[in-house]
């Protein structure tokens, strides 16, 4: 077996279309596109005292623990601002990323790491304030073998398909993966929903009844 490296797909999103989502909470995005939510069992492991909101195009990896070959190869192809999404079959027995790989991803400008499986060395990985880490959990047992897997392919995270170039948005609430067409179509709606929620907050603070504020 060998690791397959597929070409990086073109990302048909203008910079302002991506930047426009930087202040959009995951909860707002999920309200608009419920099917884009990633498995909520994949949780942030970054220190809870640190603020957490990030976004970036997905670079995807498929691997079968204990082999983590595709994760290693991905380090040579990651670009600044990418979010590395590792489909590790939800395996809880073998970590596929630890301090060395995670630290190098951070140094390369990777915007975040999502593992449908487990990581290790969380004392270090969880302490970065500029490199969010999400996984199903932590296991100190490291990988064995680095000869299999695929980089830049459609992967399944829980029940959700993530394709290379999908926009990943994450915060303490969870994660979403939205294809470019939905990112373009839903930005105005997301901004409108935030404005509406601000109106609700202002209305409640002003003393209006909840019935009137929510139009019941």
DRENMIMI-693150 format. One record per residue (C-alpha): x, y, z. Coordinates in pm, whole numbers, plus 50000, padded with zeros to 5 digits. Layout:
N
{x=X, y=Y, z=Z}
...
# end
This chain:
216
{x=50000, y=50000, z=50000}
{x=50106, y=50360, z=49940}
{x=49972, y=50699, z=50038}
{x=49772, y=50865, z=49760}
{x=49811, y=51241, z=49720}
{x=49532, y=51393, z=49513}
{x=49565, y=51739, z=49356}
{x=49447, y=52032, z=49563}
{x=49110, y=52146, z=49429}
{x=49046, y=52503, z=49324}
{x=48856, y=52697, z=49592}
{x=48602, y=52916, z=49416}
{x=48554, y=53162, z=49697}
{x=48661, y=53524, z=49698}
{x=48855, y=53636, z=50008}
{x=48568, y=53863, z=50121}
{x=48327, y=53569, z=50104}
{x=48545, y=53379, z=50351}
{x=48625, y=53677, z=50574}
{x=48255, y=53756, z=50595}
{x=48208, y=53444, z=50808}
{x=48476, y=53529, z=51064}
{x=48224, y=53672, z=51312}
{x=47945, y=53421, z=51245}
{x=47889, y=53178, z=51536}
{x=47850, y=52812, z=51452}
{x=47503, y=52820, z=51608}
{x=47389, y=53073, z=51347}
{x=47535, y=52868, z=51062}
{x=47369, y=52552, z=51193}
{x=47033, y=52729, z=51211}
{x=47065, y=52803, z=50840}
{x=47224, y=52474, z=50728}
{x=47157, y=52198, z=50985}
{x=47300, y=51929, z=50758}
{x=47640, y=52100, z=50761}
{x=47703, y=52034, z=51131}
{x=47984, y=51791, z=51207}
{x=47942, y=51524, z=51474}
{x=47907, y=51707, z=51803}
{x=48102, y=51432, z=51979}
{x=48413, y=51584, z=51818}
{x=48486, y=51851, z=52077}
{x=48741, y=52129, z=52122}
{x=49038, y=52021, z=52332}
{x=49198, y=52365, z=52339}
{x=49227, y=52514, z=52689}
{x=48881, y=52633, z=52794}
{x=49025, y=52964, z=52916}
{x=49118, y=53061, z=52561}
{x=48885, y=53225, z=52310}
{x=48801, y=53000, z=52020}
{x=48664, y=53084, z=51677}
{x=48832, y=52989, z=51351}
{x=48762, y=52920, z=50987}
{x=48942, y=52804, z=50676}
{x=48920, y=52570, z=50377}
{x=48941, y=52201, z=50453}
{x=49241, y=51992, z=50360}
{x=49120, y=51637, z=50409}
{x=49301, y=51319, z=50508}
{x=49174, y=50964, z=50526}
{x=49369, y=50718, z=50740}
{x=49317, y=50388, z=50916}
{x=49480, y=50380, z=51261}
{x=49724, y=50264, z=51373}
{x=49864, y=50375, z=51033}
{x=49896, y=50753, z=51003}
{x=50089, y=50781, z=50679}
{x=49848, y=51020, z=50509}
{x=49866, y=51261, z=50802}
{x=50245, y=51275, z=50773}
{x=50231, y=51338, z=50397}
{x=49968, y=51610, z=50443}
{x=50225, y=51822, z=50626}
{x=50411, y=51872, z=50298}
{x=50098, y=52000, z=50123}
{x=49917, y=52210, z=50384}
{x=49887, y=52580, z=50306}
{x=49855, y=52878, z=50537}
{x=49496, y=52915, z=50653}
{x=49394, y=52554, z=50582}
{x=49209, y=52345, z=50840}
{x=49337, y=51986, z=50847}
{x=49045, y=51742, z=50870}
{x=49152, y=51386, z=50953}
{x=48904, y=51104, z=50905}
{x=49041, y=50833, z=51134}
{x=48727, y=50616, z=51141}
{x=48635, y=50743, z=51488}
{x=48911, y=50516, z=51624}
{x=48971, y=50572, z=51996}
{x=49262, y=50331, z=52040}
{x=49545, y=50507, z=51855}
{x=49630, y=50876, z=51832}
{x=49715, y=51002, z=51483}
{x=49845, y=51349, z=51580}
{x=50057, y=51458, z=51874}
{x=50292, y=51734, z=51975}
{x=50537, y=51694, z=51685}
{x=50290, y=51688, z=51395}
{x=50051, y=51933, z=51560}
{x=50330, y=52176, z=51642}
{x=50459, y=52162, z=51285}
{x=50111, y=52224, z=51144}
{x=50085, y=52529, z=51367}
{x=50424, y=52654, z=51252}
{x=50312, y=52615, z=50890}
{x=50014, y=52843, z=50952}
{x=49745, y=52575, z=50962}
{x=49428, y=52734, z=51101}
{x=49312, y=52432, z=51298}
{x=49300, y=52055, z=51336}
{x=48995, y=51828, z=51339}
{x=49039, y=51456, z=51406}
{x=48758, y=51203, z=51387}
{x=48955, y=50993, z=51630}
{x=49198, y=51078, z=51908}
{x=49512, y=51284, z=51961}
{x=49786, y=51275, z=52224}
{x=50026, y=51517, z=52397}
{x=49725, y=51730, z=52481}
{x=49923, y=51929, z=52739}
{x=50098, y=52089, z=52442}
{x=49829, y=52066, z=52174}
{x=49564, y=52206, z=52406}
{x=49782, y=52498, z=52508}
{x=49814, y=52669, z=52171}
{x=49604, y=52986, z=52161}
{x=49631, y=53015, z=51781}
{x=49584, y=52653, z=51674}
{x=49248, y=52500, z=51774}
{x=49238, y=52123, z=51816}
{x=48920, y=51914, z=51798}
{x=48896, y=51537, z=51844}
{x=48681, y=51264, z=51998}
{x=48925, y=51235, z=52284}
{x=49281, y=51175, z=52397}
{x=49488, y=50856, z=52402}
{x=49863, y=50842, z=52472}
{x=49910, y=50539, z=52247}
{x=50088, y=50646, z=51928}
{x=50051, y=50526, z=51567}
{x=50227, y=50229, z=51406}
{x=50301, y=50239, z=51036}
{x=50299, y=50525, z=50785}
{x=50231, y=50369, z=50448}
{x=49857, y=50406, z=50382}
{x=49583, y=50662, z=50335}
{x=49467, y=50941, z=50105}
{x=49522, y=51317, z=50106}
{x=49265, y=51550, z=49946}
{x=48962, y=51326, z=49908}
{x=48602, y=51332, z=50022}
{x=48592, y=51196, z=50378}
{x=48317, y=51100, z=50619}
{x=48320, y=51264, z=50962}
{x=48048, y=51100, z=51163}
{x=47764, y=51100, z=50909}
{x=47877, y=51415, z=50728}
{x=48081, y=51420, z=50406}
{x=48359, y=51679, z=50399}
{x=48525, y=51758, z=50067}
{x=48856, y=51933, z=50012}
{x=48792, y=52306, z=49992}
{x=48476, y=52305, z=50206}
{x=48482, y=52594, z=50450}
{x=48526, y=52479, z=50810}
{x=48398, y=52704, z=51087}
{x=48451, y=52618, z=51451}
{x=48393, y=52762, z=51795}
{x=48318, y=52630, z=52145}
{x=47973, y=52527, z=52026}
{x=48094, y=52287, z=51760}
{x=48188, y=52259, z=51394}
{x=48037, y=52297, z=51051}
{x=48159, y=52216, z=50702}
{x=47996, y=52412, z=50420}
{x=48065, y=52371, z=50048}
{x=48153, y=52691, z=49859}
{x=47809, y=52732, z=49699}
{x=47637, y=52729, z=50038}
{x=47895, y=52967, z=50181}
{x=47813, y=53213, z=49906}
{x=47437, y=53164, z=49931}
{x=47404, y=53183, z=50310}
{x=47632, y=53472, z=50410}
{x=47362, y=53737, z=50378}
{x=47119, y=53517, z=50571}
{x=47370, y=53461, z=50849}
{x=47434, y=53834, z=50883}
{x=47059, y=53900, z=50886}
{x=47007, y=53638, z=51159}
{x=47273, y=53805, z=51376}
{x=47102, y=54141, z=51328}
{x=46766, y=53988, z=51422}
{x=46908, y=53832, z=51739}
{x=47051, y=54170, z=51837}
{x=46704, y=54317, z=51797}
{x=46564, y=54048, z=52027}
{x=46830, y=54123, z=52289}
{x=46769, y=54498, z=52269}
{x=46394, y=54447, z=52288}
{x=46416, y=54231, z=52601}
{x=46653, y=54478, z=52766}
{x=46417, y=54765, z=52690}
{x=46141, y=54602, z=52892}
{x=45925, y=54467, z=52614}
{x=45745, y=54142, z=52680}
{x=45897, y=53827, z=52537}
{x=45569, y=53772, z=52352}
{x=45607, y=54100, z=52168}
{x=45980, y=54066, z=52111}
{x=45946, y=53726, z=51946}
{x=45623, y=53811, z=51767}
{x=45419, y=53535, z=51928}
# end
